[in-house]
Amino acid sequence: MYLSISIDVPDGDKNGFAGLVRQTDRIEKAKADFVILARELSKGRLAPGRVEAVVTLPWITGRLVTPVVAAAIPALHSVPFHIARALSAADFLSSGRAAWMPLLAGGERFDNAYGAGYRLASAEQPAKYADFIRATRALWDSWDQDALIINPGSGAYLDSAKVRRVDYRGPYFTTMGPLNAARPPQGYPLLLRDLDDLLHSGVAADVVLASPDRLAQADKGAVRLVKVTVETLDASLGLVRDGKADGLHLMGANALDMLESLRSWVVPPPYLGATARERLGLRRPINPHSQKGAA
């Protein structure tokens, strides 16, 4: 059974960074399987946190050396090139443990910061969400997995024939590429989706989080994490026992205490490899431009 938790700096906390360090140290000691840099909203939804998740990700994976660490990202206000570059770096620095969770929730905060031009009707938001993911992945596909050579003896460091333009053209994003960062070790960092934020998407997620009533609508083959509080713990454990969930995403003021208590008797699942995809038994995505394809 997987154990997951989200962390953020609380509003009004003047010593937020020190508090974040204390949280991460407790989480690492408890050996969480997933950590999401996000804040909790009402009704169990997640939103991008006070900390800039993409910037924090490389640092925090240095302290959290066990779990897969996901950055909650505002899907309607992020730029594919910047996100692709940042997540590639984080995936290298974490040895393939980086993940991302694009979110629609909390968009009002970013609308106010970015201006009226970024506001989008609710009916259009799922399409832009999916286009953002596809455009970002297209940039990762601009490099073959083995494009980097790094041979000090010959002085060669890159096979330029394995780096290309991708000319992605979607309804909201257009990007030529190539990215100025190598393809991540995972091919694509692990993709998470909150089903309480967006129930269905044109892009399937690798891991889904959901309240119990939505868990059955998870993407086929995705790792299913049911959201749980202290009050719903027993019922959620029943979903795991019945094979309807693969793990728990712990929420509420007592989430960290729950993690420590559960880890005292919940044995971590056997990891099948070092990277997030290897751990979950997921293949590295095939690069459609590469002759070699998946490793």
Stockholm file with secondary structure:
# STOCKHOLM 1.0

chainA/1-295         MYLSISIDVPDGDKNGFAGLVRQTDRIEKAKADFVILARELSKGRLAPGRVEAVVTLPWITGRLVTPVVAAAIPALHSVPFHIARALSAADFLSSGRAAWMPLLAGGERFDNAYGAGYRLASAEQPAKYADFIRATRALWDSWDQDALIINPGSGAYLDSAKVRRVDYRGPYFTTMGPLNAARPPQGYPLLLRDLDDLLHSGVAADVVLASPDRLAQADKGAVRLVKVTVETLDASLGLVRDGKADGLHLMGANALDMLESLRSWVVPPPYLGATARERLGLRRPINPHSQKGAA
#=GR chainA/1-295 SS CEEEEEECCCTTCTTHHHHHHHHHHHHHHHTCSEEEEEEECGGGCEEECSSCHHHHHHHHHHHCCSSEEEEEEETTTCCHHHHHHHHHHHHHHTTSCEEEEEECTTHHHHHHHHCGGGCCCGGGHHHHHHHHHHHHHHHHTTBCTTCEEEETTTTEEECGGGBCCCCEECSSCEECCCCSSCCCTTSSCEEEEETTTCSCCSSCCSEEEECGGGGGGCCTTCEEEEEECGGGHHHHHHHHHTTSCSEEEECSTTHHHHHHHHHTTCCCCCCSSSSHHHHHTCCCCCCTTCSSCCC
#=GC SS_cons         CEEEEEECCCTTCTTHHHHHHHHHHHHHHHTCSEEEEEEECGGGCEEECSSCHHHHHHHHHHHCCSSEEEEEEETTTCCHHHHHHHHHHHHHHTTSCEEEEEECTTHHHHHHHHCGGGCCCGGGHHHHHHHHHHHHHHHHTTBCTTCEEEETTTTEEECGGGBCCCCEECSSCEECCCCSSCCCTTSSCEEEEETTTCSCCSSCCSEEEECGGGGGGCCTTCEEEEEECGGGHHHHHHHHHTTSCSEEEECSTTHHHHHHHHHTTCCCCCCSSSSHHHHHTCCCCCCTTCSSCCC
//
